[in-house]
């Protein structure tokens, strides 16, 4: 069975990828399993960051390496926090700090100007090159966050989906799978993953 490295220490993401990749014949390993420290995140946009991380993990492990970089882009804040989604105030932030920061910065923004999107870019580094794909979830920033929060996914508690009348974190498992942006991005890499797993 071929190995595939998932380049993250975020347990919520690791579980997500275990689910998304179960149709492929991979033995999944994490950077923690191989004692590979996380790289410094550099890059002007989500794709730059994802590609740099995938390349780093591939060079360190010699294994095909899958990473993602996601970011909340809020129109009223000129696309912020974007690539700084977890380091918006200049340091790594805890989930509740991220939610509080969004609420604080958006407190005076009118209802019709609260559009946002959560975008994810996947990068898969292999012997033959680096492949990327992306997908997004579009909604609005609510006046108040959801009372629910999924550890590791703080923005799911502030991104409200008008079509569903719910926050992302409140969706049923079925509805979440319908709009799961990581799954949509992964589907674009399907044929490459099939080839890699042979």
N, C-alpha and C positions, 0 to 999 in steps of 0.2 A: 504494500500500500504506500503510495506516494505521500510525502509530508508537505503540508502547507502551513506557513507561519502567519499567524494573525498578529500584526504589530500594534498591540495595545495592552495596557494593564487595566483598562476599564472593564470590570467584571460584567456590567450590563451589556456592553458591546460584545464581549466574548460570547456570552450566552446567545445574543442575537445572531452572531455569525455561526455558531454551532447549529442553530435552527436553519438558517438560510443555506448552509453548505451540506446539509445531511443527504441530499440527493447525489452528491459527488463522492467518489471513492477516495477520500483524503483522510490521513491521520493529521488532525489539527494540533499544532503546537503553538505556544505563545512565547513572546519575547521573555517573559518571566521564567518559563520552563527552561529556556536556554541561557538564562542569566545575561541577557543583552540589555544594557541600560537604555532608557528612552533617549532619543536624540534631541538636540536643541531644535525647536521648531522655527524655521526660517522660511521666508517667502512672502511675496506681496499679495497672494490670493490663495484660495483653498486648493486649487490644483497644484500650485508650486509647492505648498506644504506637503500635500499627500504624496506627490512624486518624490520629493526629497526623502520623506520617511520610508517609502517603499524601497527606494534605492539603498538607503542605509541598512535596513533590515536584511535585504538580499545580500549585500556585501558582507555583512557580519555573520550571516548564517549559512550562506550558500544554498538556501531554500527559496522556492517561489514565495514571495511575501505580499500579503494583502493588507492594506491599511486604508483608513478613510480619514478625511478631515471634513468636519461639518461646521456650519456657522449660521447663526441667526442674522438675517439682514433686515433691518427695520427702516422703512422708507423715510420716516420723519427724522431719523438720526443719520441720514445720508449713508445708509447701508451698514451702519455699525450695529453690533460689534464685529460681524464678519469673522475674519481669521482670528480675532482676539476673543472669541466667544467665551473661553474659559479663563482668560487672562486680561479681562477688560480694564481692570484698574491697576494693571502693571504687575500683577502677581497671580498665581494660581488661585482660583476662587472656589469656595464650597458651593454646593447646589443652592442653599438658601440665600447666600450672598448674591448669586447671579439673579435669582428671581427678584430680590429686593432692589437690585441695581436697575433692572428693566422697569420695575414699577416706579421707581424714583424719577428716572429720566423721562418717562412717558406720562407723568401725572398731569401735565397741563396740555397734552396733545388732544385735539378734538376727535370725536368718534370716527369721522369720515377720513381721518388722516393717520390711521393706526395700522395700515397695511404692512405685512411682513411676510417673509418666507424663510423656511429653514432648508438650506441647501447642503447636500452631501456630495463629495467627490471621492470616488474609490480609485485607488491606484494599485495595480498588480505588477510587481517586478518579477521578471522571469529571465531565463538565459537568452531569450531572443528579443528582449526589450521590455518597456514599461507600457502597460495599457491602462487607460483611464475611462471612467464613465461617471455620469452625474445624474442626480434627480432632485426634486424639491417638493416641499409641502407648502402651500400658500394659505395664509389666513390673516388674522388680525391679532394685535396685542390687546388683551382684555383690560378692563379697568382694575380688576382684582384677579390675582392668580387663583388657580384651582386649589381646592383643599387637599387634593391628592397630589403626590409627587412620586415619580419613579426614580429611585436612586441612580445617579449617573446621567439622567436625561432631564435636567432642570427646565429647559426651554419648552418641553412638552406641557408644563404647568402654566405657561403664559401664552402659548400659541392657541388661539381659539379658532375653531373651524365653523364658520357660519352655516355651511351646508349641512353639517351634522348637529349643530346646536350644542357642541361639546368641545372641551379642550382635548388635545391629542392624548393626554394621559388618561382621559376618561372613556376613550373609545373601547368598544367590545373587541375581543381578540379578532373576530372576523373583520370588523370595520378597520381595525388597525392594519391588518394584513393587506386589505384593499389599497390603502394609501401609504403603506410603508415605503418611504423613499429609499431606504437602503436595499430593500428587496428589488425595487424597480431599477436601481443602479446596478445591482448584481445581475439581473436578467440580461443586461447589455454585455456582460462578460461571460455569459453562459457557455458559448462555444469554446472560448479560450480555456475556461476551467475544465471542460470535458476533455480537451486535448491534454492538458497538464496532468489530469488524474489517470491517464492511460499508462 
